[in-house]
Amino acid sequence: MSEDSKSEGMAQAERERRLERYEAFAASVREDYGTTQRQMDDLRAQDRVKTATYRQLYAYKCTLGEILDRLEECGL
C-alpha cells in the first residue's frame, strides 16, 4: 500500500468520524429540543408561563430551533 493510499484512507476515516460526530450532535440537539418543549408544556399546564424559568426555556428552545433549521439546511 502506497503512502498516498494510506493518507487517503486516513482522510476518509477522519471524514467518517467527523460525520458521526455531526450526526450525534444533531441527535443531541433534537433530544434537547424535545425535552425543553416538554418542560415548557408542563409549566404551561401549571399556568406558569410568566416565570423566569419558562422564559429561559423559551429562549433555549428558540436557539435550538435555529440550530435545527441550519442542520436541516445542510441535510443533517
mmCIF file of the N, C-alpha and C atoms, coordinates in Angstrom:
data_MODEL
# 
_entry.id   MODEL 
# 
loop_
_atom_site.group_PDB 
_atom_site.id 
_atom_site.type_symbol 
_atom_site.label_atom_id 
_atom_site.label_alt_id 
_atom_site.label_comp_id 
_atom_site.label_asym_id 
_atom_site.label_entity_id 
_atom_site.label_seq_id 
_atom_site.pdbx_PDB_ins_code 
_atom_site.Cartn_x 
_atom_site.Cartn_y 
_atom_site.Cartn_z 
_atom_site.occupancy 
_atom_site.B_iso_or_equiv 
_atom_site.pdbx_formal_charge 
_atom_site.auth_seq_id 
_atom_site.auth_comp_id 
_atom_site.auth_asym_id 
_atom_site.auth_atom_id 
_atom_site.pdbx_PDB_model_num 
ATOM 1   N N  . MET A 1 1  ? 0.848   -1.176 0.000  1.00 0.00 ? 1  MET A N  1 
ATOM 2   C CA . MET A 1 1  ? 0.000   0.000  0.000  1.00 0.00 ? 1  MET A CA 1 
ATOM 3   C C  . MET A 1 1  ? 0.895   1.241  0.000  1.00 0.00 ? 1  MET A C  1 
ATOM 4   N N  . SER A 1 2  ? 0.647   2.154  -0.922 1.00 0.00 ? 2  SER A N  1 
ATOM 5   C CA . SER A 1 2  ? 1.489   3.342  -1.029 1.00 0.00 ? 2  SER A CA 1 
ATOM 6   C C  . SER A 1 2  ? 1.136   4.359  0.052  1.00 0.00 ? 2  SER A C  1 
ATOM 7   N N  . GLU A 1 3  ? 2.028   5.328  0.240  1.00 0.00 ? 3  GLU A N  1 
ATOM 8   C CA . GLU A 1 3  ? 1.800   6.393  1.232  1.00 0.00 ? 3  GLU A CA 1 
ATOM 9   C C  . GLU A 1 3  ? 0.568   7.207  0.879  1.00 0.00 ? 3  GLU A C  1 
ATOM 10  N N  . ASP A 1 4  ? 0.361   7.454  -0.431 1.00 0.00 ? 4  ASP A N  1 
ATOM 11  C CA . ASP A 1 4  ? -0.815  8.215  -0.861 1.00 0.00 ? 4  ASP A CA 1 
ATOM 12  C C  . ASP A 1 4  ? -2.100  7.472  -0.520 1.00 0.00 ? 4  ASP A C  1 
ATOM 13  N N  . SER A 1 5  ? -2.106  6.169  -0.705 1.00 0.00 ? 5  SER A N  1 
ATOM 14  C CA . SER A 1 5  ? -3.280  5.360  -0.385 1.00 0.00 ? 5  SER A CA 1 
ATOM 15  C C  . SER A 1 5  ? -3.558  5.385  1.115  1.00 0.00 ? 5  SER A C  1 
ATOM 16  N N  . LYS A 1 6  ? -2.492  5.300  1.915  1.00 0.00 ? 6  LYS A N  1 
ATOM 17  C CA . LYS A 1 6  ? -2.650  5.360  3.374  1.00 0.00 ? 6  LYS A CA 1 
ATOM 18  C C  . LYS A 1 6  ? -3.223  6.703  3.791  1.00 0.00 ? 6  LYS A C  1 
ATOM 19  N N  . SER A 1 7  ? -2.673  7.779  3.240  1.00 0.00 ? 7  SER A N  1 
ATOM 20  C CA . SER A 1 7  ? -3.132  9.128  3.578  1.00 0.00 ? 7  SER A CA 1 
ATOM 21  C C  . SER A 1 7  ? -4.592  9.310  3.176  1.00 0.00 ? 7  SER A C  1 
ATOM 22  N N  . GLU A 1 8  ? -4.925  8.817  1.993  1.00 0.00 ? 8  GLU A N  1 
ATOM 23  C CA . GLU A 1 8  ? -6.296  8.940  1.508  1.00 0.00 ? 8  GLU A CA 1 
ATOM 24  C C  . GLU A 1 8  ? -7.250  8.133  2.388  1.00 0.00 ? 8  GLU A C  1 
ATOM 25  N N  . GLY A 1 9  ? -6.821  6.951  2.779  1.00 0.00 ? 9  GLY A N  1 
ATOM 26  C CA . GLY A 1 9  ? -7.644  6.119  3.655  1.00 0.00 ? 9  GLY A CA 1 
ATOM 27  C C  . GLY A 1 9  ? -7.831  6.756  5.024  1.00 0.00 ? 9  GLY A C  1 
ATOM 28  N N  . MET A 1 10 ? -6.779  7.363  5.544  1.00 0.00 ? 10 MET A N  1 
ATOM 29  C CA . MET A 1 10 ? -6.872  8.038  6.840  1.00 0.00 ? 10 MET A CA 1 
ATOM 30  C C  . MET A 1 10 ? -7.767  9.261  6.743  1.00 0.00 ? 10 MET A C  1 
ATOM 31  N N  . ALA A 1 11 ? -7.677  9.990  5.633  1.00 0.00 ? 11 ALA A N  1 
ATOM 32  C CA . ALA A 1 11 ? -8.520  11.166 5.437  1.00 0.00 ? 11 ALA A CA 1 
ATOM 33  C C  . ALA A 1 11 ? -9.986  10.748 5.354  1.00 0.00 ? 11 ALA A C  1 
ATOM 34  N N  . GLN A 1 12 ? -10.269 9.661  4.660  1.00 0.00 ? 12 GLN A N  1 
ATOM 35  C CA . GLN A 1 12 ? -11.643 9.164  4.554  1.00 0.00 ? 12 GLN A CA 1 
ATOM 36  C C  . GLN A 1 12 ? -12.152 8.739  5.931  1.00 0.00 ? 12 GLN A C  1 
ATOM 37  N N  . ALA A 1 13 ? -11.337 8.071  6.702  1.00 0.00 ? 13 ALA A N  1 
ATOM 38  C CA . ALA A 1 13 ? -11.731 7.641  8.039  1.00 0.00 ? 13 ALA A CA 1 
ATOM 39  C C  . ALA A 1 13 ? -12.024 8.851  8.923  1.00 0.00 ? 13 ALA A C  1 
ATOM 40  N N  . GLU A 1 14 ? -11.213 9.892  8.800  1.00 0.00 ? 14 GLU A N  1 
ATOM 41  C CA . GLU A 1 14 ? -11.437 11.121 9.581  1.00 0.00 ? 14 GLU A CA 1 
ATOM 42  C C  . GLU A 1 14 ? -12.734 11.792 9.159  1.00 0.00 ? 14 GLU A C  1 
ATOM 43  N N  . ARG A 1 15 ? -13.038 11.819 7.873  1.00 0.00 ? 15 ARG A N  1 
ATOM 44  C CA . ARG A 1 15 ? -14.309 12.391 7.398  1.00 0.00 ? 15 ARG A CA 1 
ATOM 45  C C  . ARG A 1 15 ? -15.493 11.608 7.949  1.00 0.00 ? 15 ARG A C  1 
ATOM 46  N N  . GLU A 1 16 ? -15.360 10.298 8.002  1.00 0.00 ? 16 GLU A N  1 
ATOM 47  C CA . GLU A 1 16 ? -16.438 9.468  8.545  1.00 0.00 ? 16 GLU A CA 1 
ATOM 48  C C  . GLU A 1 16 ? -16.633 9.726  10.038 1.00 0.00 ? 16 GLU A C  1 
ATOM 49  N N  . ARG A 1 17 ? -15.540 9.869  10.769 1.00 0.00 ? 17 ARG A N  1 
ATOM 50  C CA . ARG A 1 17 ? -15.632 10.177 12.203 1.00 0.00 ? 17 ARG A CA 1 
ATOM 51  C C  . ARG A 1 17 ? -16.267 11.547 12.427 1.00 0.00 ? 17 ARG A C  1 
ATOM 52  N N  . ARG A 1 18 ? -15.895 12.511 11.600 1.00 0.00 ? 18 ARG A N  1 
ATOM 53  C CA . ARG A 1 18 ? -16.491 13.853 11.717 1.00 0.00 ? 18 ARG A CA 1 
ATOM 54  C C  . ARG A 1 18 ? -17.992 13.792 11.446 1.00 0.00 ? 18 ARG A C  1 
ATOM 55  N N  . LEU A 1 19 ? -18.391 13.065 10.417 1.00 0.00 ? 19 LEU A N  1 
ATOM 56  C CA . LEU A 1 19 ? -19.805 12.939 10.102 1.00 0.00 ? 19 LEU A CA 1 
ATOM 57  C C  . LEU A 1 19 ? -20.558 12.281 11.257 1.00 0.00 ? 19 LEU A C  1 
ATOM 58  N N  . GLU A 1 20 ? -19.961 11.257 11.846 1.00 0.00 ? 20 GLU A N  1 
ATOM 59  C CA . GLU A 1 20 ? -20.590 10.604 13.001 1.00 0.00 ? 20 GLU A CA 1 
ATOM 60  C C  . GLU A 1 20 ? -20.767 11.590 14.150 1.00 0.00 ? 20 GLU A C  1 
ATOM 61  N N  . ARG A 1 21 ? -19.770 12.432 14.368 1.00 0.00 ? 21 ARG A N  1 
ATOM 62  C CA . ARG A 1 21 ? -19.872 13.434 15.443 1.00 0.00 ? 21 ARG A CA 1 
ATOM 63  C C  . ARG A 1 21 ? -20.949 14.463 15.129 1.00 0.00 ? 21 ARG A C  1 
ATOM 64  N N  . TYR A 1 22 ? -21.041 14.890 13.872 1.00 0.00 ? 22 TYR A N  1 
ATOM 65  C CA . TYR A 1 22 ? -22.101 15.824 13.487 1.00 0.00 ? 22 TYR A CA 1 
ATOM 66  C C  . TYR A 1 22 ? -23.480 15.191 13.676 1.00 0.00 ? 22 TYR A C  1 
ATOM 67  N N  . GLU A 1 23 ? -23.610 13.932 13.300 1.00 0.00 ? 23 GLU A N  1 
ATOM 68  C CA . GLU A 1 23 ? -24.894 13.246 13.464 1.00 0.00 ? 23 GLU A CA 1 
ATOM 69  C C  . GLU A 1 23 ? -25.244 13.095 14.943 1.00 0.00 ? 23 GLU A C  1 
ATOM 70  N N  . ALA A 1 24 ? -24.261 12.808 15.770 1.00 0.00 ? 24 ALA A N  1 
ATOM 71  C CA . ALA A 1 24 ? -24.501 12.714 17.214 1.00 0.00 ? 24 ALA A CA 1 
ATOM 72  C C  . ALA A 1 24 ? -24.910 14.077 17.769 1.00 0.00 ? 24 ALA A C  1 
ATOM 73  N N  . PHE A 1 25 ? -24.261 15.134 17.294 1.00 0.00 ? 25 PHE A N  1 
ATOM 74  C CA . PHE A 1 25 ? -24.611 16.486 17.710 1.00 0.00 ? 25 PHE A CA 1 
ATOM 75  C C  . PHE A 1 25 ? -26.056 16.795 17.321 1.00 0.00 ? 25 PHE A C  1 
ATOM 76  N N  . ALA A 1 26 ? -26.421 16.489 16.083 1.00 0.00 ? 26 ALA A N  1 
ATOM 77  C CA . ALA A 1 26 ? -27.784 16.755 15.612 1.00 0.00 ? 26 ALA A CA 1 
ATOM 78  C C  . ALA A 1 26 ? -28.806 15.983 16.450 1.00 0.00 ? 26 ALA A C  1 
ATOM 79  N N  . ALA A 1 27 ? -28.517 14.738 16.755 1.00 0.00 ? 27 ALA A N  1 
ATOM 80  C CA . ALA A 1 27 ? -29.430 13.939 17.583 1.00 0.00 ? 27 ALA A CA 1 
ATOM 81  C C  . ALA A 1 27 ? -29.550 14.535 18.980 1.00 0.00 ? 27 ALA A C  1 
ATOM 82  N N  . SER A 1 28 ? -28.459 15.013 19.517 1.00 0.00 ? 28 SER A N  1 
ATOM 83  C CA . SER A 1 28 ? -28.469 15.620 20.844 1.00 0.00 ? 28 SER A CA 1 
ATOM 84  C C  . SER A 1 28 ? -29.310 16.897 20.856 1.00 0.00 ? 28 SER A C  1 
ATOM 85  N N  . VAL A 1 29 ? -29.171 17.709 19.833 1.00 0.00 ? 29 VAL A N  1 
ATOM 86  C CA . VAL A 1 29 ? -29.956 18.943 19.749 1.00 0.00 ? 29 VAL A CA 1 
ATOM 87  C C  . VAL A 1 29 ? -31.440 18.611 19.640 1.00 0.00 ? 29 VAL A C  1 
ATOM 88  N N  . ARG A 1 30 ? -31.779 17.615 18.823 1.00 0.00 ? 30 ARG A N  1 
ATOM 89  C CA . ARG A 1 30 ? -33.193 17.218 18.690 1.00 0.00 ? 30 ARG A CA 1 
ATOM 90  C C  . ARG A 1 30 ? -33.744 16.718 20.026 1.00 0.00 ? 30 ARG A C  1 
ATOM 91  N N  . GLU A 1 31 ? -32.953 15.963 20.747 1.00 0.00 ? 31 GLU A N  1 
ATOM 92  C CA . GLU A 1 31 ? -33.382 15.457 22.054 1.00 0.00 ? 31 GLU A CA 1 
ATOM 93  C C  . GLU A 1 31 ? -33.583 16.616 23.036 1.00 0.00 ? 31 GLU A C  1 
ATOM 94  N N  . ASP A 1 32 ? -32.641 17.541 23.065 1.00 0.00 ? 32 ASP A N  1 
ATOM 95  C CA . ASP A 1 32 ? -32.765 18.707 23.946 1.00 0.00 ? 32 ASP A CA 1 
ATOM 96  C C  . ASP A 1 32 ? -33.990 19.541 23.594 1.00 0.00 ? 32 ASP A C  1 
ATOM 97  N N  . TYR A 1 33 ? -34.257 19.683 22.308 1.00 0.00 ? 33 TYR A N  1 
ATOM 98  C CA . TYR A 1 33 ? -35.420 20.450 21.859 1.00 0.00 ? 33 TYR A CA 1 
ATOM 99  C C  . TYR A 1 33 ? -36.707 19.801 22.383 1.00 0.00 ? 33 TYR A C  1 
ATOM 100 N N  . GLY A 1 34 ? -36.806 18.493 22.252 1.00 0.00 ? 34 GLY A N  1 
ATOM 101 C CA . GLY A 1 34 ? -37.988 17.781 22.740 1.00 0.00 ? 34 GLY A CA 1 
ATOM 102 C C  . GLY A 1 34 ? -38.133 17.882 24.252 1.00 0.00 ? 34 GLY A C  1 
ATOM 103 N N  . THR A 1 35 ? -37.039 17.733 24.962 1.00 0.00 ? 35 THR A N  1 
ATOM 104 C CA . THR A 1 35 ? -37.065 17.845 26.428 1.00 0.00 ? 35 THR A CA 1 
ATOM 105 C C  . THR A 1 35 ? -37.504 19.242 26.849 1.00 0.00 ? 35 THR A C  1 
ATOM 106 N N  . THR A 1 36 ? -36.957 20.247 26.188 1.00 0.00 ? 36 THR A N  1 
ATOM 107 C CA . THR A 1 36 ? -37.309 21.631 26.502 1.00 0.00 ? 36 THR A CA 1 
ATOM 108 C C  . THR A 1 36 ? -38.787 21.878 26.234 1.00 0.00 ? 36 THR A C  1 
ATOM 109 N N  . GLN A 1 37 ? -39.281 21.361 25.115 1.00 0.00 ? 37 GLN A N  1 
ATOM 110 C CA . GLN A 1 37 ? -40.700 21.529 24.786 1.00 0.00 ? 37 GLN A CA 1 
ATOM 111 C C  . GLN A 1 37 ? -41.580 20.880 25.853 1.00 0.00 ? 37 GLN A C  1 
ATOM 112 N N  . ARG A 1 38 ? -41.202 19.696 26.313 1.00 0.00 ? 38 ARG A N  1 
ATOM 113 C CA . ARG A 1 38 ? -41.989 19.010 27.356 1.00 0.00 ? 38 ARG A CA 1 
ATOM 114 C C  . ARG A 1 38 ? -41.979 19.803 28.659 1.00 0.00 ? 38 ARG A C  1 
ATOM 115 N N  . GLN A 1 39 ? -40.819 20.363 29.013 1.00 0.00 ? 39 GLN A N  1 
ATOM 116 C CA . GLN A 1 39 ? -40.741 21.169 30.234 1.00 0.00 ? 39 GLN A CA 1 
ATOM 117 C C  . GLN A 1 39 ? -41.633 22.402 30.115 1.00 0.00 ? 39 GLN A C  1 
ATOM 118 N N  . MET A 1 40 ? -41.633 23.009 28.944 1.00 0.00 ? 40 MET A N  1 
ATOM 119 C CA . MET A 1 40 ? -42.490 24.177 28.730 1.00 0.00 ? 40 MET A CA 1 
ATOM 120 C C  . MET A 1 40 ? -43.963 23.788 28.805 1.00 0.00 ? 40 MET A C  1 
ATOM 121 N N  . ASP A 1 41 ? -44.295 22.641 28.241 1.00 0.00 ? 41 ASP A N  1 
ATOM 122 C CA . ASP A 1 41 ? -45.684 22.157 28.307 1.00 0.00 ? 41 ASP A CA 1 
ATOM 123 C C  . ASP A 1 41 ? -46.113 21.934 29.752 1.00 0.00 ? 41 ASP A C  1 
ATOM 124 N N  . ASP A 1 42 ? -45.216 21.367 30.553 1.00 0.00 ? 42 ASP A N  1 
ATOM 125 C CA . ASP A 1 42 ? -45.522 21.142 31.978 1.00 0.00 ? 42 ASP A CA 1 
ATOM 126 C C  . ASP A 1 42 ? -45.775 22.466 32.696 1.00 0.00 ? 42 ASP A C  1 
ATOM 127 N N  . LEU A 1 43 ? -44.929 23.441 32.440 1.00 0.00 ? 43 LEU A N  1 
ATOM 128 C CA . LEU A 1 43 ? -45.109 24.750 33.077 1.00 0.00 ? 43 LEU A CA 1 
ATOM 129 C C  . LEU A 1 43 ? -46.394 25.419 32.593 1.00 0.00 ? 43 LEU A C  1 
ATOM 130 N N  . ARG A 1 44 ? -46.692 25.268 31.313 1.00 0.00 ? 44 ARG A N  1 
ATOM 131 C CA . ARG A 1 44 ? -47.918 25.843 30.765 1.00 0.00 ? 44 ARG A CA 1 
ATOM 132 C C  . ARG A 1 44 ? -49.142 25.214 31.423 1.00 0.00 ? 44 ARG A C  1 
ATOM 133 N N  . ALA A 1 45 ? -49.086 23.910 31.653 1.00 0.00 ? 45 ALA A N  1 
ATOM 134 C CA . ALA A 1 45 ? -50.197 23.214 32.306 1.00 0.00 ? 45 ALA A CA 1 
ATOM 135 C C  . ALA A 1 45 ? -50.401 23.718 33.731 1.00 0.00 ? 45 ALA A C  1 
ATOM 136 N N  . GLN A 1 46 ? -49.331 24.205 34.341 1.00 0.00 ? 46 GLN A N  1 
ATOM 137 C CA . GLN A 1 46 ? -49.399 24.751 35.699 1.00 0.00 ? 46 GLN A CA 1 
ATOM 138 C C  . GLN A 1 46 ? -49.673 26.254 35.679 1.00 0.00 ? 46 GLN A C  1 
ATOM 139 N N  . ASP A 1 47 ? -49.944 26.799 34.499 1.00 0.00 ? 47 ASP A N  1 
ATOM 140 C CA . ASP A 1 47 ? -50.185 28.232 34.319 1.00 0.00 ? 47 ASP A CA 1 
ATOM 141 C C  . ASP A 1 47 ? -49.006 29.069 34.824 1.00 0.00 ? 47 ASP A C  1 
ATOM 142 N N  . ARG A 1 48 ? -47.791 28.604 34.494 1.00 0.00 ? 48 ARG A N  1 
ATOM 143 C CA . ARG A 1 48 ? -46.570 29.294 34.931 1.00 0.00 ? 48 ARG A CA 1 
ATOM 144 C C  . ARG A 1 48 ? -45.795 29.830 33.732 1.00 0.00 ? 48 ARG A C  1 
ATOM 145 N N  . VAL A 1 49 ? -46.523 30.418 32.777 1.00 0.00 ? 49 VAL A N  1 
ATOM 146 C CA . VAL A 1 49 ? -45.867 30.892 31.552 1.00 0.00 ? 49 VAL A CA 1 
ATOM 147 C C  . VAL A 1 49 ? -45.184 32.246 31.725 1.00 0.00 ? 49 VAL A C  1 
ATOM 148 N N  . LYS A 1 50 ? -45.402 32.897 32.850 1.00 0.00 ? 50 LYS A N  1 
ATOM 149 C CA . LYS A 1 50 ? -44.755 34.191 33.082 1.00 0.00 ? 50 LYS A CA 1 
ATOM 150 C C  . LYS A 1 50 ? -43.531 34.087 33.980 1.00 0.00 ? 50 LYS A C  1 
ATOM 151 N N  . THR A 1 51 ? -43.114 32.869 34.276 1.00 0.00 ? 51 THR A N  1 
ATOM 152 C CA . THR A 1 51 ? -41.967 32.676 35.165 1.00 0.00 ? 51 THR A CA 1 
ATOM 153 C C  . THR A 1 51 ? -40.655 32.851 34.400 1.00 0.00 ? 51 THR A C  1 
ATOM 154 N N  . ALA A 1 52 ? -39.610 33.128 35.157 1.00 0.00 ? 52 ALA A N  1 
ATOM 155 C CA . ALA A 1 52 ? -38.277 33.254 34.557 1.00 0.00 ? 52 ALA A CA 1 
ATOM 156 C C  . ALA A 1 52 ? -37.851 31.929 33.927 1.00 0.00 ? 52 ALA A C  1 
ATOM 157 N N  . THR A 1 53 ? -38.192 30.836 34.570 1.00 0.00 ? 53 THR A N  1 
ATOM 158 C CA . THR A 1 53 ? -37.825 29.519 34.041 1.00 0.00 ? 53 THR A CA 1 
ATOM 159 C C  . THR A 1 53 ? -38.458 29.284 32.678 1.00 0.00 ? 53 THR A C  1 
ATOM 160 N N  . TYR A 1 54 ? -39.731 29.605 32.562 1.00 0.00 ? 54 TYR A N  1 
ATOM 161 C CA . TYR A 1 54 ? -40.422 29.425 31.280 1.00 0.00 ? 54 TYR A CA 1 
ATOM 162 C C  . TYR A 1 54 ? -39.762 30.283 30.204 1.00 0.00 ? 54 TYR A C  1 
ATOM 163 N N  . ARG A 1 55 ? -39.446 31.503 30.544 1.00 0.00 ? 55 ARG A N  1 
ATOM 164 C CA . ARG A 1 55 ? -38.839 32.408 29.569 1.00 0.00 ? 55 ARG A CA 1 
ATOM 165 C C  . ARG A 1 55 ? -37.441 31.939 29.162 1.00 0.00 ? 55 ARG A C  1 
ATOM 166 N N  . GLN A 1 56 ? -36.699 31.398 30.107 1.00 0.00 ? 56 GLN A N  1 
ATOM 167 C CA . GLN A 1 56 ? -35.385 30.846 29.785 1.00 0.00 ? 56 GLN A CA 1 
ATOM 168 C C  . GLN A 1 56 ? -35.523 29.641 28.868 1.00 0.00 ? 56 GLN A C  1 
ATOM 169 N N  . LEU A 1 57 ? -36.481 28.792 29.175 1.00 0.00 ? 57 LEU A N  1 
ATOM 170 C CA . LEU A 1 57 ? -36.723 27.627 28.323 1.00 0.00 ? 57 LEU A CA 1 
ATOM 171 C C  . LEU A 1 57 ? -37.143 28.058 26.920 1.00 0.00 ? 57 LEU A C  1 
ATOM 172 N N  . TYR A 1 58 ? -37.972 29.087 26.848 1.00 0.00 ? 58 TYR A N  1 
ATOM 173 C CA . TYR A 1 58 ? -38.412 29.594 25.552 1.00 0.00 ? 58 TYR A CA 1 
ATOM 174 C C  . TYR A 1 58 ? -37.212 30.071 24.726 1.00 0.00 ? 58 TYR A C  1 
ATOM 175 N N  . ALA A 1 59 ? -36.329 30.827 25.353 1.00 0.00 ? 59 ALA A N  1 
ATOM 176 C CA . ALA A 1 59 ? -35.134 31.318 24.658 1.00 0.00 ? 59 ALA A CA 1 
ATOM 177 C C  . ALA A 1 59 ? -34.252 30.156 24.205 1.00 0.00 ? 59 ALA A C  1 
ATOM 178 N N  . TYR A 1 60 ? -34.084 29.172 25.072 1.00 0.00 ? 60 TYR A N  1 
ATOM 179 C CA . TYR A 1 60 ? -33.270 27.997 24.736 1.00 0.00 ? 60 TYR A CA 1 
ATOM 180 C C  . TYR A 1 60 ? -33.900 27.234 23.574 1.00 0.00 ? 60 TYR A C  1 
ATOM 181 N N  . LYS A 1 61 ? -35.232 27.092 23.606 1.00 0.00 ? 61 LYS A N  1 
ATOM 182 C CA . LYS A 1 61 ? -35.934 26.389 22.535 1.00 0.00 ? 61 LYS A CA 1 
ATOM 183 C C  . LYS A 1 61 ? -35.763 27.123 21.208 1.00 0.00 ? 61 LYS A C  1 
ATOM 184 N N  . CYS A 1 62 ? -35.808 28.452 21.243 1.00 0.00 ? 62 CYS A N  1 
ATOM 185 C CA . CYS A 1 62 ? -35.596 29.236 20.019 1.00 0.00 ? 62 CYS A CA 1 
ATOM 186 C C  . CYS A 1 62 ? -34.197 29.014 19.471 1.00 0.00 ? 62 CYS A C  1 
ATOM 187 N N  . THR A 1 63 ? -33.210 29.008 20.350 1.00 0.00 ? 63 THR A N  1 
ATOM 188 C CA . THR A 1 63 ? -31.827 28.778 19.934 1.00 0.00 ? 63 THR A CA 1 
ATOM 189 C C  . THR A 1 63 ? -31.677 27.391 19.321 1.00 0.00 ? 63 THR A C  1 
ATOM 190 N N  . LEU A 1 64 ? -32.235 26.391 19.991 1.00 0.00 ? 64 LEU A N  1 
ATOM 191 C CA . LEU A 1 64 ? -32.167 25.025 19.460 1.00 0.00 ? 64 LEU A CA 1 
ATOM 192 C C  . LEU A 1 64 ? -32.892 24.926 18.122 1.00 0.00 ? 64 LEU A C  1 
ATOM 193 N N  . GLY A 1 65 ? -34.003 25.623 17.999 1.00 0.00 ? 65 GLY A N  1 
ATOM 194 C CA . GLY A 1 65 ? -34.745 25.623 16.741 1.00 0.00 ? 65 GLY A CA 1 
ATOM 195 C C  . GLY A 1 65 ? -33.924 26.185 15.596 1.00 0.00 ? 65 GLY A C  1 
ATOM 196 N N  . GLU A 1 66 ? -33.181 27.261 15.861 1.00 0.00 ? 66 GLU A N  1 
ATOM 197 C CA . GLU A 1 66 ? -32.308 27.840 14.843 1.00 0.00 ? 66 GLU A CA 1 
ATOM 198 C C  . GLU A 1 66 ? -31.214 26.854 14.437 1.00 0.00 ? 66 GLU A C  1 
ATOM 199 N N  . ILE A 1 67 ? -30.646 26.186 15.414 1.00 0.00 ? 67 ILE A N  1 
ATOM 200 C CA . ILE A 1 67 ? -29.608 25.190 15.120 1.00 0.00 ? 67 ILE A CA 1 
ATOM 201 C C  . ILE A 1 67 ? -30.196 24.062 14.273 1.00 0.00 ? 67 ILE A C  1 
ATOM 202 N N  . LEU A 1 68 ? -31.385 23.591 14.650 1.00 0.00 ? 68 LEU A N  1 
ATOM 203 C CA . LEU A 1 68 ? -32.024 22.523 13.885 1.00 0.00 ? 68 LEU A CA 1 
ATOM 204 C C  . LEU A 1 68 ? -32.340 22.967 12.462 1.00 0.00 ? 68 LEU A C  1 
ATOM 205 N N  . ASP A 1 69 ? -32.769 24.197 12.289 1.00 0.00 ? 69 ASP A N  1 
ATOM 206 C CA . ASP A 1 69 ? -33.032 24.711 10.935 1.00 0.00 ? 69 ASP A CA 1 
ATOM 207 C C  . ASP A 1 69 ? -31.762 24.681 10.096 1.00 0.00 ? 69 ASP A C  1 
ATOM 208 N N  . ARG A 1 70 ? -30.647 25.097 10.681 1.00 0.00 ? 70 ARG A N  1 
ATOM 209 C CA . ARG A 1 70 ? -29.380 25.100 9.942  1.00 0.00 ? 70 ARG A CA 1 
ATOM 210 C C  . ARG A 1 70 ? -28.918 23.676 9.635  1.00 0.00 ? 70 ARG A C  1 
ATOM 211 N N  . LEU A 1 71 ? -29.087 22.785 10.598 1.00 0.00 ? 71 LEU A N  1 
ATOM 212 C CA . LEU A 1 71 ? -28.719 21.390 10.344 1.00 0.00 ? 71 LEU A CA 1 
ATOM 213 C C  . LEU A 1 71 ? -29.557 20.812 9.202  1.00 0.00 ? 71 LEU A C  1 
ATOM 214 N N  . GLU A 1 72 ? -30.839 21.143 9.203  1.00 0.00 ? 72 GLU A N  1 
ATOM 215 C CA . GLU A 1 72 ? -31.722 20.637 8.152  1.00 0.00 ? 72 GLU A CA 1 
ATOM 216 C C  . GLU A 1 72 ? -31.309 21.197 6.792  1.00 0.00 ? 72 GLU A C  1 
ATOM 217 N N  . GLU A 1 73 ? -30.942 22.474 6.751  1.00 0.00 ? 73 GLU A N  1 
ATOM 218 C CA . GLU A 1 73 ? -30.469 23.066 5.505  1.00 0.00 ? 73 GLU A CA 1 
ATOM 219 C C  . GLU A 1 73 ? -29.247 22.338 4.966  1.00 0.00 ? 73 GLU A C  1 
ATOM 220 N N  . CYS A 1 74 ? -28.431 21.797 5.866  1.00 0.00 ? 74 CYS A N  1 
ATOM 221 C CA . CYS A 1 74 ? -27.208 21.078 5.466  1.00 0.00 ? 74 CYS A CA 1 
ATOM 222 C C  . CYS A 1 74 ? -27.454 19.586 5.253  1.00 0.00 ? 74 CYS A C  1 
ATOM 223 N N  . GLY A 1 75 ? -28.689 19.157 5.435  1.00 0.00 ? 75 GLY A N  1 
ATOM 224 C CA . GLY A 1 75 ? -29.006 17.751 5.233  1.00 0.00 ? 75 GLY A CA 1 
ATOM 225 C C  . GLY A 1 75 ? -28.635 16.858 6.398  1.00 0.00 ? 75 GLY A C  1 
ATOM 226 N N  . LEU A 1 76 ? -28.468 17.454 7.592  1.00 0.00 ? 76 LEU A N  1 
ATOM 227 C CA . LEU A 1 76 ? -28.129 16.669 8.764  1.00 0.00 ? 76 LEU A CA 1 
ATOM 228 C C  . LEU A 1 76 ? -29.339 16.598 9.667  1.00 0.00 ? 76 LEU A C  1 
# 
